[in-house]
């Protein structure tokens, strides 16, 4: 308790003065409790002291017990060693007896096997002398097993003598077998009915001999079979290319007629399979000699027929021996199985691999079978594809030349027969000749891929590129050409392309056809890359051809724009001939505006229906980029414009802008044309409106109005505006001086430093044409010089620069890139447009 709690407790025990009489009994009770607690503490201390002493006694007892245990373990170990020594002494004599027994057993076994070996060798010698091949084969296996037990005793004279005797017996057996097989095919087998069975038994002996014996036997047999083939087809009569088919007929007939002979060989030997490989190698060498010895180029028909028959023969061999099918399971003329030979010894896989590799690598011209077999399939066949036909590859150039000549003739015929109109009801709007061109190319590809998929196919692909480029040239040449006319000379334009409605449709067909050829040529390249061998697939590329057709598209659309511009020439001249100075009132839009509207109304619907949305938008951007600046500069060509004339011309300008904005609706492609077109038209036509507003402004504020509405204007243009307002030179000078004084920052117009002109589709690049403005050297000769500069050079330059800006606003990067790549044409009407 704390102090306050003690006080509370006392006050609770003795709340009144009368209760103090109980203090003494309480004190006695507390003293008694204190004594009891002290006794308890003392007893606990005594118990703790006694337990510590007992723990020490227990630890000492445990230590003594451990020591006694260690002593007993030592005694046990000593007694165990004594026991082991005693056992070794007892068993020493027993081990000697055991070793003696083992040696005696081994000796008895060796002597028994030696007796068996001597007996087996003697029996084998008798069998070899009597040509008992079937029994000798089994005996050979037994002797081989017995000899393996004496490998450790090779130096023992008796063993060495037996091994040498066994070796001589195997030589005798080999000579007998080879001698008997030499009579095969001489007709002796028909006289001696048991000869084939004897040879079949001899095959068992060959399997029991060294692997090299079987290789040598099969090789000798194949060479013997092909001896007559060499004699027949190396002669002058049959050593010709047109006799190639007879070679394959000979081997097929040989395989069918000698069915009984093939049955004597174990199926695991695959003799007919190896014979076919050797035949292919020999045939390839002979065909190479024939092709190389030709003094003149071979006939294409004969060459292709020989190649076709060779491919068919290779396919038959691949079907016969391919996969897991063995040569005994399928044949050219018979499906019968040789039941008698199925259960004979199995082929030794490593021997077969070694033999096939030696055959395949012969003369360095073959194919290593190990590289053409699936190692997981033990019976996978040799790859016969190309083993003979590949020798034709270096001589197929004449075939490619013939294909090129044929394709060129077809192309010329198709272009001559082309009507340059689409068939009625056609949904594609492309020329029929383009589809025919790709049709004959696909047929040519199919023919060639059936013959070869190597260098010749790649050479033919390059011919396809030439054909498609030639067709692109034909399309390019069909576009209307530029000429010089009276109207063009009057307007200062030296380029004029006159187009009829049929010409406009034809240009649209050419655009669509070029796009179709661009797309289809890419698909053609993909198909060729899938068919051709992998080493040529990366070289298959149609990008140059596609660039040619993209250049045709660009040139066609620009020609279309120039053709529409040419129709505007007469209206532009009519605009300058209107008596703007003598107009008395403002009326309806002028006649030249109706002419512009009539031109667009007659052409745009057709173009919109024939061109795709992408190309139609490109055409509109180019047209607006040309017509807007041209209309603006055409105002400067007028002589004098009164206030009423300027108001009428402003009305005409707004009408022209409305007509241009309605072009997408005329073409029925309003939804597909970007909003940028409307902004571009408004921006270009607003310049003409601003110019007319300057002309309408009073003389005292004309300079300020000009600076506000045309901030990029020049003093030269301002002077021309004063002339349009009808001011004399003397009156102009004060206004010009005041204008120049308050406009120190205004310079000459900024004209693009270079204009890149698209001409013909070619990858060569010529230096850019640098065009600079011809500023007047003195203000005294402003009149005629300024008029000529504005009516000719600035008109042309602005139109050309606008064409470039139009391409930039549309985002047609491909067209710009192709335009860049088509600048090498140094002459032509379109190039003359930019010559100084």
C-alpha positions in Angstrom: 0.0 0.0 0.0 1.1 3.6 -0.5 0.7 6.1 2.3 -2.8 7.3 1.4 -4.0 3.7 1.2 -2.6 2.9 4.7 -4.4 5.9 6.1 -7.6 5.0 4.5 -7.2 1.4 5.8 -6.6 2.7 9.4 -9.5 5.1 9.2 -11.7 2.3 7.9 -10.6 0.0 10.8 -10.9 2.6 13.5 -13.6 5.1 12.3 -14.5 6.3 15.8 -12.7 7.0 19.0 -14.4 4.2 20.7 -13.0 1.7 18.2 -9.5 2.4 19.3 -9.9 -0.2 22.0 -9.3 -2.8 19.4 -5.7 -1.6 18.5 -3.9 -3.9 20.9 -5.5 -7.2 19.7 -4.8 -6.1 16.1 -1.1 -5.5 16.9 -0.8 -9.0 18.5 -2.3 -10.6 15.4 0.1 -8.8 13.1 3.1 -9.8 15.2 2.0 -13.4 15.1 1.7 -13.3 11.2 5.3 -11.8 11.0 6.7 -14.6 13.0 4.9 -17.2 10.8 6.4 -15.7 7.7 9.9 -15.6 9.1 9.7 -19.3 10.0 8.6 -20.1 6.4 11.6 -18.2 5.0 14.0 -20.0 7.2 12.7 -23.4 6.3 13.0 -22.6 2.6 16.6 -21.5 3.0 17.5 -24.7 4.8 15.9 -26.9 2.0 17.8 -25.1 -0.7 21.1 -25.7 1.1 20.5 -29.4 1.4 19.6 -29.8 -2.3 22.9 -28.2 -3.5 24.9 -30.7 -1.5 23.0 -33.6 -3.0 23.5 -32.4 -6.6 27.3 -32.5 -6.1 27.1 -36.0 -4.8 25.1 -37.2 -7.8 27.6 -35.6 -10.3 30.5 -37.4 -8.7 28.7 -40.7 -8.9 27.9 -40.2 -12.6 31.6 -39.4 -13.4 32.7 -42.6 -11.7 30.1 -44.6 -13.8 31.5 -43.2 -17.1 35.0 -44.1 -16.2 34.0 -47.7 -15.5 32.2 -47.9 -18.9 35.2 -46.7 -20.8 37.3 -49.3 -19.2 34.9 -52.1 -20.2 34.8 -50.8 -23.9 38.6 -50.9 -24.0 38.6 -54.5 -22.8 36.0 -55.5 -25.4 38.0 -53.9 -28.3 41.1 -55.8 -27.2 39.3 -59.1 -27.1 37.8 -58.4 -30.6 41.3 -57.9 -32.1 42.5 -61.1 -30.6 39.5 -62.9 -32.1 40.2 -61.5 -35.6 43.8 -62.6 -35.5 42.7 -66.1 -34.5 40.2 -66.3 -37.4 42.8 -65.2 -40.0 45.1 -67.9 -38.8 42.4 -70.5 -39.1 41.2 -69.4 -42.6 44.6 -68.9 -44.2 44.8 -72.4 -45.6 41.1 -72.3 -46.7 41.8 -69.2 -49.1 44.7 -71.1 -50.7 42.3 -73.9 -51.5 39.7 -71.5 -52.9 42.1 -69.8 -55.3 43.4 -73.2 -56.4 39.8 -74.4 -57.1 39.0 -71.2 -59.2 42.2 -71.5 -61.3 41.4 -75.2 -62.0 37.8 -74.4 -63.0 39.0 -71.6 -65.4 41.6 -73.9 -66.9 39.1 -76.7 -67.4 36.6 -74.2 -69.1 39.4 -72.8 -71.3 40.5 -76.3 -72.4 36.9 -77.3 -73.1 36.4 -74.2 -75.2 39.7 -74.8 -76.9 38.5 -78.3 -77.8 35.3 -76.8 -79.2 37.2 -74.2 -81.1 39.5 -76.7 -82.7 36.6 -78.9 -83.6 34.5 -76.0 -84.9 37.4 -74.7 -87.1 37.9 -78.2 -88.6 34.2 -78.5 -89.3 34.1 -75.0 -90.8 37.0 -76.0 -93.1 35.1 -79.0 -94.3 31.9 -76.9 -94.9 33.9 -74.3 -96.7 35.5 -76.8 -99.0 32.0 -78.3 -99.8 30.3 -74.9 -100.1 27.8 -75.7 -97.4 27.0 -72.0 -96.9 24.0 -72.3 -94.7 25.8 -74.5 -92.2 29.0 -72.5 -92.5 27.1 -69.3 -91.6 26.0 -70.8 -88.3 29.4 -72.3 -87.7 31.0 -68.9 -88.4 28.9 -67.3 -85.7 30.0 -70.0 -83.2 33.7 -69.7 -84.1 33.5 -65.9 -83.8 32.0 -66.3 -80.3 34.6 -68.9 -79.2 37.4 -66.7 -80.6 36.2 -63.8 -78.5 36.9 -65.9 -75.3 40.6 -66.2 -76.3 41.4 -62.6 -76.9 43.6 -62.6 -73.8 45.6 -65.6 -75.1 46.5 -64.1 -78.5 50.2 -64.7 -77.9 49.8 -68.4 -77.1 51.2 -70.3 -80.1 48.3 -72.7 -80.3 45.7 -69.9 -80.2 47.6 -67.9 -82.8 47.7 -70.9 -85.0 44.0 -71.4 -84.8 43.3 -67.8 -85.4 45.4 -67.8 -88.5 43.7 -71.0 -89.7 40.3 -69.4 -89.1 41.4 -66.3 -91.1 42.4 -68.5 -94.0 39.1 -70.3 -93.9 37.2 -67.0 -94.1 39.3 -66.0 -97.1 38.4 -69.3 -98.8 34.7 -68.7 -98.0 34.9 -65.2 -99.4 36.5 -66.4 -102.6 33.9 -69.2 -103.0 31.0 -66.7 -102.5 32.4 -64.2 -104.9 33.1 -66.9 -107.4 29.5 -68.2 -107.2 28.1 -64.7 -107.4 30.1 -64.0 -110.6 28.0 -66.6 -112.4 24.8 -64.6 -111.5 23.3 -63.0 -114.6 25.1 -65.2 -117.0 22.2 -67.6 -117.5 23.8 -70.3 -115.4 21.0 -69.9 -112.8 18.5 -71.2 -115.3 20.5 -74.4 -115.8 21.3 -75.1 -112.2 18.0 -74.8 -110.2 19.7 -74.8 -106.8 22.1 -72.0 -107.7 19.8 -69.2 -106.5 19.2 -71.1 -103.2 22.9 -71.6 -102.8 23.6 -67.9 -103.4 20.8 -67.0 -100.9 22.6 -69.2 -98.3 25.9 -67.5 -99.3 24.4 -64.2 -98.2 24.2 -65.6 -94.7 27.9 -66.3 -94.8 28.6 -62.8 -96.0 26.6 -61.4 -93.1 28.7 -63.5 -90.7 32.0 -62.2 -92.3 33.4 -58.7 -91.9 31.1 -55.8 -92.9 33.6 -54.9 -95.6 32.9 -58.2 -97.4 29.2 -57.3 -97.8 30.2 -53.8 -99.0 32.5 -55.3 -101.6 30.0 -57.9 -102.7 27.2 -55.4 -103.2 29.5 -52.9 -104.9 30.7 -55.6 -107.4 27.2 -56.7 -108.1 26.0 -53.1 -108.7 29.0 -52.5 -111.0 28.3 -55.7 -112.9 24.6 -54.8 -113.3 25.5 -51.3 -114.6 28.2 -52.6 -117.0 25.7 -53.2 -119.7 24.1 -49.8 -119.0 27.4 -48.1 -119.6 27.9 -50.0 -122.8 24.5 -49.2 -124.1 24.2 -45.6 -123.2 27.7 -44.5 -123.8 27.5 -45.3 -127.4 26.9 -42.7 -130.1 23.4 -43.8 -130.8 21.9 -43.5 -127.3 24.3 -41.0 -125.8 21.8 -38.2 -126.6 19.6 -35.9 -124.6 16.4 -37.0 -126.3 17.2 -40.6 -125.2 17.1 -39.8 -121.5 13.7 -41.4 -121.0 15.1 -44.7 -122.2 17.6 -44.7 -119.5 15.0 -44.7 -116.8 12.9 -47.3 -118.7 16.0 -49.6 -118.7 16.5 -49.5 -114.9 12.8 -50.0 -114.3 12.7 -53.0 -116.6 15.9 -54.3 -115.0 14.3 -54.2 -111.5 11.1 -55.9 -112.7 12.7 -58.7 -114.8 15.3 -59.7 -112.2 12.8 -60.3 -109.4 14.2 -63.7 -108.7 17.7 -62.4 -108.4 16.6 -59.7 -105.9 15.0 -62.3 -103.8 18.3 -64.0 -103.0 19.5 -61.0 -101.2 18.3 -60.3 -97.6 15.8 -57.4 -97.5 18.0 -55.6 -95.0 20.8 -55.3 -97.7 18.6 -53.0 -99.8 20.5 -54.0 -102.9 18.0 -52.5 -105.4 18.0 -49.3 -103.3 21.8 -49.0 -103.5 21.8 -50.0 -107.2 19.4 -47.1 -107.9 21.7 -44.7 -106.1 24.7 -45.9 -108.1 22.5 -45.7 -111.3 21.6 -42.1 -110.5 25.2 -41.2 -109.9 26.3 -42.7 -113.2 23.4 -41.2 -115.1 24.2 -37.8 -113.8 27.8 -38.0 -114.9 26.8 -39.2 -118.4 24.2 -36.4 -118.8 26.7 -33.8 -117.6 29.1 -35.1 -120.3 26.3 -35.0 -122.9 25.3 -31.4 -122.0 28.8 -30.1 -121.9 29.7 -31.7 -125.2 26.9 -30.0 -127.2 28.4 -27.7 -129.7 25.1 -25.7 -130.0 22.5 -24.8 -127.5 20.1 -27.7 -127.0 16.6 -27.6 -128.2 14.4 -26.2 -125.4 11.7 -28.7 -125.9 14.1 -31.6 -125.8 15.9 -30.2 -122.7 12.6 -29.6 -120.8 11.3 -33.1 -121.8 14.4 -34.7 -120.5 14.2 -32.7 -117.3 10.6 -33.5 -116.8 11.2 -37.2 -117.2 14.1 -37.0 -114.8 12.0 -35.3 -112.2 9.3 -37.9 -112.6 11.9 -40.7 -112.2 13.3 -39.1 -109.1 9.8 -38.8 -107.7 9.2 -42.5 -108.3 12.5 -43.4 -106.5 11.5 -41.1 -103.6 8.1 -42.8 -103.3 9.7 -46.2 -103.6 12.5 -45.8 -101.1 11.3 -42.9 -99.1 10.2 -42.8 -95.4 10.2 -46.1 -93.5 9.2 -48.1 -96.6 12.0 -50.6 -97.6 12.9 -51.6 -101.1 11.3 -55.0 -100.6 7.9 -53.6 -99.7 7.3 -51.6 -102.9 8.5 -52.0 -106.5 7.9 -50.4 -109.9 5.9 -53.2 -111.4 5.1 -55.5 -108.5 3.9 -55.4 -104.9 4.7 -59.0 -104.0 6.7 -59.6 -100.8 9.6 -61.9 -100.6 8.6 -64.0 -97.7 11.6 -66.3 -97.8 14.1 -63.5 -97.1 12.1 -61.5 -94.5 13.4 -63.4 -91.5 17.1 -63.3 -92.4 19.7 -61.3 -90.5 18.9 -57.6 -89.9 20.9 -54.8 -91.4 23.8 -53.5 -89.5 22.9 -49.8 -89.3 26.5 -48.4 -89.1 27.5 -50.5 -92.2 24.6 -49.1 -94.2 25.4 -45.5 -93.2 29.1 -45.9 -94.2 28.2 -47.5 -97.5 25.5 -44.9 -98.4 27.9 -42.1 -97.5 30.6 -43.4 -99.8 28.2 -43.7 -102.6 26.6 -40.3 -102.1 29.9 -38.5 -101.8 31.3 -40.2 -104.9 32.8 -37.6 -107.3 31.9 -34.8 -104.9 28.6 -34.2 -106.8 26.2 -36.2 -104.7 24.2 -35.6 -101.6 25.4 -36.9 -98.3 22.5 -39.2 -97.1 23.4 -38.5 -93.5 22.4 -34.9 -94.1 19.1 -35.8 -95.7 17.9 -38.4 -93.2 16.1 -38.1 -90.1 18.4 -39.7 -87.5 15.4 -40.7 -85.5 14.1 -42.9 -88.3 16.6 -45.8 -88.9 15.2 -46.7 -92.4 14.9 -43.2 -93.7 15.6 -43.2 -97.4 18.2 -41.4 -99.5 17.1 -38.1 -100.9 16.6 -38.7 -104.6 15.2 -35.3 -105.3 17.7 -33.4 -107.4 20.3 -36.1 -107.6 20.1 -36.2 -111.4 18.0 -33.2 -112.3 20.4 -30.7 -110.7 22.8 -31.2 -113.6 20.3 -29.5 -115.9 20.4 -26.3 -113.9 23.4 -24.6 -115.6 21.9 -25.2 -119.0 18.4 -23.8 -118.4 19.3 -20.3 -119.5 17.7 -20.9 -122.9 14.5 -21.9 -121.2 14.5 -18.5 -119.3 15.3 -16.7 -122.6 12.3 -18.5 -124.2 10.0 -17.6 -121.3 11.2 -13.9 -121.5 10.6 -13.8 -125.3 7.1 -15.4 -124.9 6.1 -13.1 -122.1 7.3 -10.0 -124.0 5.3 -11.1 -127.1 2.2 -11.6 -124.9 2.7 -8.2 -123.3 3.0 -6.4 -126.6 -0.1 -8.2 -127.9 -2.1 -7.3 -124.8 -1.1 -3.7 -125.0 -2.0 -3.5 -128.6 -5.4 -5.1 -128.0 -6.1 -2.9 -125.0 -9.1 -0.6 -125.5 -8.1 1.6 -122.5 -11.6 1.3 -121.3 -13.0 -1.0 -118.7 -15.8 -3.5 -119.5 -19.3 -2.3 -118.9 -20.5 -3.2 -115.4 -16.9 -3.8 -114.1 -16.5 -3.1 -110.4 -12.7 -2.9 -110.4 -12.1 0.0 -112.9 -8.8 -1.5 -113.9 -7.5 -2.4 -117.4 -8.0 -6.0 -118.5 -4.5 -6.2 -119.8 -3.0 -6.0 -116.3 -4.9 -9.0 -115.1 -3.9 -10.9 -118.2 -0.2 -9.9 -117.6 -0.3 -11.4 -114.1 -2.2 -14.5 -115.4 0.6 -15.3 -117.9 3.2 -14.6 -115.2 1.6 -17.0 -112.8 1.4 -19.7 -115.5 5.0 -19.2 -116.2 5.8 -19.5 -112.5 3.8 -22.7 -112.2 5.7 -24.2 -115.2 9.1 -23.3 -113.9 8.5 -24.3 -110.3 7.4 -27.7 -111.5 10.9 -28.1 -113.1 13.3 -26.4 -110.7 13.3 -24.2 -107.6 16.9 -23.0 -107.7 18.8 -20.4 -109.8 16.6 -20.8 -112.9 13.5 -19.9 -110.9 15.3 -16.9 -109.6 16.4 -15.9 -113.1 12.8 -16.2 -114.2 11.7 -14.0 -111.3 14.1 -11.3 -112.7 12.3 -11.7 -116.0 9.0 -11.1 -114.3 10.5 -7.9 -113.0 11.5 -6.8 -116.5 8.0 -7.7 -117.8 6.3 -5.7 -115.0 8.6 -2.7 -115.5 7.9 -2.8 -119.3 4.2 -2.8 -118.6 4.7 0.2 -116.2 6.5 1.9 -119.1 3.6 1.2 -121.4 1.2 2.8 -118.9 3.5 5.8 -118.5 3.7 6.3 -122.2 0.0 6.2 -122.6 -0.5 9.3 -120.5 -1.4 12.4 -122.5 1.6 14.5 -123.4 2.1 18.2 -122.9 2.1 20.6 -125.8 2.2 24.3 -126.6 -0.9 26.1 -127.6 -2.1 29.7 -128.4 -3.9 30.1 -125.1 -0.9 28.8 -123.2 1.4 31.3 -125.0 -1.1 34.1 -124.2 -1.2 33.3 -120.5 2.6 32.8 -120.2 2.2 29.1 -119.7 4.4 27.0 -122.0 2.8 23.7 -120.9 -0.6 22.7 -122.0 -2.2 19.3 -121.8 -5.4 19.0 -123.7 -7.6 16.1 -122.4 -11.0 14.8 -123.5 -13.4 13.1 -121.2 -12.1 9.8 -122.5 -8.6 10.8 -121.6 -9.7 11.7 -118.1 -11.3 8.3 -117.7 -8.2 6.6 -119.2 -5.9 8.3 -116.7 -8.2 7.1 -113.8 -8.0 3.6 -115.2 -4.2 3.9 -115.4 -4.1 5.0 -111.8 -6.2 2.1 -110.6 -4.3 -0.4 -112.8 -1.0 0.8 -111.4 -2.2 0.4 -107.9 -3.5 -3.1 -108.7 0.0 -3.9 -110.2 1.7 -2.5 -107.2 -0.3 -4.7 -104.8 -0.2 -7.8 -107.0 3.5 -7.6 -107.7 4.1 -7.7 -103.9 1.9 -10.8 -103.6 3.8 -12.4 -106.5 7.1 -11.9 -104.7 5.7 -13.5 -101.6 4.5 -16.5 -103.6 7.9 -16.9 -105.2 9.8 -16.6 -101.9 7.7 -19.5 -100.5 8.4 -21.7 -103.5 12.1 -21.0 -104.2 15.0 -22.5 -102.3 15.8 -20.8 -99.1 19.2 -19.4 -100.3 17.4 -17.3 -102.9 14.3 -16.3 -100.8 16.0 -13.2 -99.4 16.8 -11.9 -102.8 13.2 -12.0 -104.0 12.2 -8.4 -103.9 9.7 -6.4 -106.0 10.3 -3.0 -104.4 11.8 -1.5 -107.6 8.8 -2.7 -109.6 6.5 -1.2 -107.0 8.4 2.1 -107.2 7.8 2.1 -110.9 4.1 1.8 -110.5 4.0 4.3 -107.7 5.7 6.7 -110.1 3.1 6.0 -112.7 0.4 6.8 -110.2 2.1 10.1 -109.2 2.6 11.1 -112.9 -0.9 10.2 -113.9 -2.5 12.3 -111.1 -0.2 15.3 -111.8 -1.1 14.9 -115.5 -4.8 14.9 -114.6 -4.3 18.1 -112.6 -2.4 19.7 -115.5 -5.2 18.7 -117.9 -7.9 20.4 -115.7 -5.6 23.4 -115.5 -5.4 23.6 -119.3 -9.2 23.8 -119.4 -9.0 26.8 -117.1 -6.6 28.7 -119.4 -9.4 30.2 -121.6 -11.4 31.2 -118.5 -8.3 32.9 -116.9 -7.8 34.9 -120.2 -11.5 35.8 -120.2 -11.1 37.1 -116.7 -8.4 39.5 -117.7 -10.4 40.8 -120.7 -13.5 41.8 -118.6 -13.7 45.7 -118.6 -13.4 45.9 -114.8 -12.7 49.7 -115.1 -16.0 50.5 -116.9 -18.5 48.3 -115.0 -21.5 50.4 -113.9 -23.1 47.9 -111.4 -22.6 44.7 -109.6 -24.6 41.8 -111.0 -24.5 38.0 -111.0 -21.3 36.1 -111.2 -19.3 36.6 -114.3 -19.3 34.4 -117.3 -15.7 33.1 -116.7 -16.9 31.8 -113.3 -19.7 29.9 -115.0 -17.1 28.5 -117.3 -15.0 27.3 -114.3 -18.1 25.8 -112.7 -19.0 24.1 -116.0 -15.5 22.6 -116.4 -15.5 21.1 -112.8 -19.1 20.0 -113.1 -18.4 18.0 -116.2 -15.1 16.4 -114.9 -15.3 15.9 -111.2 -18.2 13.5 -110.9 -16.5 11.1 -113.3 -13.1 11.4 -111.5 -14.8 10.9 -108.1 -16.5 7.7 -109.2 -13.4 6.2 -110.8 -10.7 7.2 -108.3 -10.3 5.7 -104.9 -10.8 8.1 -101.9 -7.1 8.3 -101.3 -6.2 9.3 -104.9 -9.2 11.6 -105.3 -8.1 13.5 -102.2 -4.6 13.8 -103.6 -6.0 15.1 -106.8 -8.2 17.7 -105.0 -5.2 18.9 -102.9 -3.1 19.4 -106.1 -6.0 21.1 -107.9 -6.7 23.5 -105.1 -3.0 24.2 -104.6 -2.8 25.2 -108.2 -6.1 27.0 -108.9 -6.0 29.2 -105.7 -2.6 30.9 -106.3 -3.3 31.1 -110.0 -6.6 33.0 -109.5 -4.8 35.3 -107.0 -2.0 36.1 -109.5 -4.5 36.5 -112.4 -6.0 39.5 -110.6 -2.6 41.3 -111.1 -2.9 40.6 -114.9 -6.0 42.9 -115.2 -5.3 46.4 -116.5 -7.5 48.7 -114.3 -10.1 47.8 -111.7 -12.7 50.3 -110.6 -14.5 50.2 -107.3 -17.5 48.6 -108.9 -15.2 46.2 -110.8 -13.5 45.2 -107.5 -16.9 44.6 -105.9 -17.9 42.4 -108.9 -14.6 40.5 -108.8 -15.0 40.0 -105.0 -18.3 38.5 -105.7 -16.8 36.2 -108.4 -14.0 35.2 -105.9 -16.5 34.1 -103.4 -18.4 32.1 -106.1 -15.1 30.4 -107.1 -14.4 29.5 -103.5 -17.9 28.0 -103.1 -17.4 26.0 -106.3 -14.1 24.6 -105.0 -15.6 23.8 -101.6 -18.4 21.9 -103.4 -16.0 19.7 -105.4 -16.0 16.8 -102.9 -19.8 16.8 -103.1 -19.6 16.7 -106.9 -17.3 13.7 -106.6 -19.7 12.0 -104.1 -16.8 11.6 -101.7 -17.6 14.3 -99.2 -17.2 12.0 -96.2 -13.8 10.7 -97.2 -12.1 14.0 -98.0 -10.2 15.4 -95.0 -11.2 18.7 -93.4 -7.8 20.0 -94.3 -8.9 20.4 -97.9 -11.6 23.0 -96.9 -9.1 24.9 -94.8 -6.6 24.9 -97.6 -9.2 26.3 -100.1 -10.3 29.0 -97.6 -6.7 30.0 -97.0 -5.8 30.3 -100.6 -9.0 32.1 -101.8 -8.9 34.4 -98.8 -5.7 35.9 -100.2 -7.6 36.9 -103.4 -10.4 38.4 -101.2 -7.8 40.3 -99.2 -6.3 41.7 -102.4 -9.6 42.9 -103.7 -10.4 44.5 -100.3 -7.1 46.4 -100.6 -8.1 47.6 -104.0 -11.5 48.8 -102.6 -9.9 50.7 -99.8 -9.6 54.6 -100.1 -6.3 56.0 -101.2 -5.5 57.6 -97.8 -5.7 54.2 -96.1 -4.7 51.8 -98.8 -1.2 51.4 -97.4 -2.4 50.5 -93.9 -5.0 48.2 -95.4 -2.4 46.5 -97.5 -0.1 46.0 -94.5 -3.0 44.6 -92.4 -4.5 42.2 -94.9 -1.4 41.2 -96.8 1.4 41.4 -94.2 3.7 39.3 -96.5 3.3 41.6 -99.4 6.1 43.4 -101.2 6.5 47.0 -102.4 6.5 45.6 -106.0 3.0 44.1 -105.4 1.8 47.3 -103.7 2.9 49.3 -106.7 1.0 47.0 -109.0 -2.1 47.5 -106.8 -1.8 51.2 -107.2 -1.7 50.7 -111.0 -4.9 48.5 -110.7 -6.6 51.4 -108.9 -5.8 53.6 -111.9 -3.2 56.0 -110.3 -0.7 57.6 -112.5 3.0 57.2 -111.8 3.4 60.7 -110.4 0.5 60.1 -108.0 1.9 56.7 -107.0 5.3 58.0 -106.0 4.2 59.9 -102.8 2.1 56.9 -101.7 5.1 54.5 -102.4 7.5 56.7 -100.5 5.2 56.8 -97.5 4.6 53.0 -97.7 8.4 52.4 -97.8 9.0 54.7 -94.9 6.5 53.0 -92.7 7.4 49.5 -93.8 11.1 49.0 -93.4 10.7 45.2 -92.5 9.0 44.2 -95.7 11.2 42.4 -98.2 10.8 40.7 -101.4 8.5 37.7 -101.5 9.9 34.5 -100.1 9.9 31.9 -102.9 10.8 28.3 -102.2 14.6 28.0 -102.9 14.1 24.9 -105.0 11.3 23.2 -106.7 11.5 19.4 -107.3 9.6 18.4 -110.4 8.4 14.8 -110.9 9.0 13.6 -114.4 9.5 10.0 -115.5 9.7 7.1 -113.0 13.4 6.4 -112.6 15.7 6.2 -109.6 18.4 8.5 -111.0 18.6 12.0 -109.4 19.5 15.2 -111.1 20.4 18.5 -109.3 17.5 20.5 -108.1 16.3 23.4 -110.3 17.1 26.6 -108.4 14.5 29.3 -109.1 15.0 32.8 -107.8 12.8 35.8 -108.2 13.9 38.5 -110.7 13.7 41.7 -108.7 13.8 44.9 -110.7 17.0 46.9 -110.4 15.4 50.3 -110.6 12.0 51.6 -109.9 12.0 53.5 -113.2 11.2 50.4 -115.3 8.4 49.1 -113.1 5.7 49.2 -115.7 6.3 46.6 -118.4 9.0 44.6 -116.6 6.8 44.1 -113.5 3.8 43.1 -115.7 5.8 40.5 -117.5 7.4 39.1 -114.3 4.0 38.7 -112.7 2.2 37.3 -115.7 4.8 34.7 -116.5 7.4 33.8 -113.9 5.6 34.4 -110.7 2.4 32.7 -111.9 4.4 29.6 -112.9 6.5 29.6 -109.7 3.6 30.0 -107.4 1.7 27.2 -109.1 4.7 24.9 -108.8 5.4 25.8 -105.2 1.7 25.3 -104.4 1.9 21.8 -105.9 4.7 21.0 -103.5 2.8 22.4 -100.5 -0.3 20.5 -101.5 1.7 17.2 -101.3 3.0 18.2 -97.9 -0.5 19.0 -96.5 -1.9 15.6 -97.7 0.7 13.5 -96.0 1.3 11.3 -99.0 4.8 10.4 -98.2 5.0 7.7 -100.7 4.1 10.0 -103.6 6.6 12.6 -102.4 9.3 9.9 -102.2 8.6 8.7 -105.7 8.5 12.3 -107.0 12.0 12.8 -105.5 13.1 9.6 -107.3 11.7 10.7 -110.6 13.7 13.9 -111.2 16.2 12.8 -113.8 14.1 13.8 -116.8 15.9 16.7 -118.3 13.4 17.5 -121.0 9.7 17.3 -121.6 6.9 19.7 -121.2 6.6 19.5 -117.4 10.3 20.1 -117.0 10.1 23.2 -119.3 7.7 24.7 -116.8 10.6 25.4 -114.4 13.4 26.4 -116.7 14.5 30.0 -116.2 
